[in-house]
């Protein structure tokens, strides 16, 4: 079987999902061939992949018209048996069966979570609705990352056969574990930290960063004790509200915008944190939650969507639209050492069966399902 994987999206959760999946596949599958479709400056060029893995560099970006011509051409030219679209951006004229990973349907749940407004949002909504619906209907098999996400797909697309949707959890890279003390000290020195609350995500309103900032500003105990709020999120000119809110609340000396960080810097920052706070409005999985679990960090997260499935009993669960509740949770975790130990222990228990190797093995089985109809086998 010759498998093509779209790895052109490198940022955020989709990028990390694709990278970890390919790495896991490369370690366990020597019988199938893989072609990884990438853009220039791809991180995949730095990976040491085995001989049955090859890279196909495409001079076409995601979300463009040209990808609908160039990507199918190379899929055909490379003789791909099954193509894995790692997001809803599938080639409309794909010459082989497809598997698509639908990470979430948050933009169907609330169009206000688009990254931009005005006419551009209008066009993006049309594009997303068409491509997402086409991908879900056209793909031979669908992968999604939680039972919550599967349920959401079936609610929005009730005509899709349930057996076509495969729940394969994301996992935690083996790199995520408590960093050595000297690395933690170094990152604290770099940012001028002692005790701190950590947020990892994006500036997009769906991640609910404004509520984290508001809640933190109300924690007089934490401010008096010298706690800081460290925000790990790529600077984004489309969202100026978080920095404006920090200025308005006059807590500039207590908030650090760390921008986007690669794993070598992120892991020590996780490891030194007193807590991770990620009360997103919508998540199908929530990678920062399980990454914090792996780094022995207490977590505060939302009592809604897929986060309940992933973090129940291992995190302090809060209503994402209740700032007072988020504030109280921060104070409770900061002041209760017994609770901290309990959360860390339960977090480690939660991730014991999450591995990218297991996810990769299950994904290979989905690839087989996707082409089984070519052999007159039921899917």
Secondary structure, DSSP 8 states (H G I E B T S, - for coil): -EEEEE----SHHHHHHHHHHHHHHHHH--SSEEEEEE-TT-GGGGS---TTEEEEE-S--TTSTTHHHHHHHHHHHTT-SEEEESSS---TT-SSEEEEE----HHHH-GGGSS--HHHHHHHHHHHHHHHHHHHHH-SEEEESSHHHHHHHHHH-TTS-GGGEEE------TT-S---HHHHHHHHHHHT-SSEEEEES-SSGGG-HHHHHHHHHT-HHHHHTT-EEEEE----TT--HHHHHHHHHT-GGGEEE-----HHHHHHHHHH-SEEEE--S--SS-HHHHHHHHTT--EEEESSHHHHHHHTTTSEEE-TT-HHHHHHHHHHHHH-HHHHHHHHHHHHHHTTT--HHHHHHHHHHHHHHHHHGGGT---
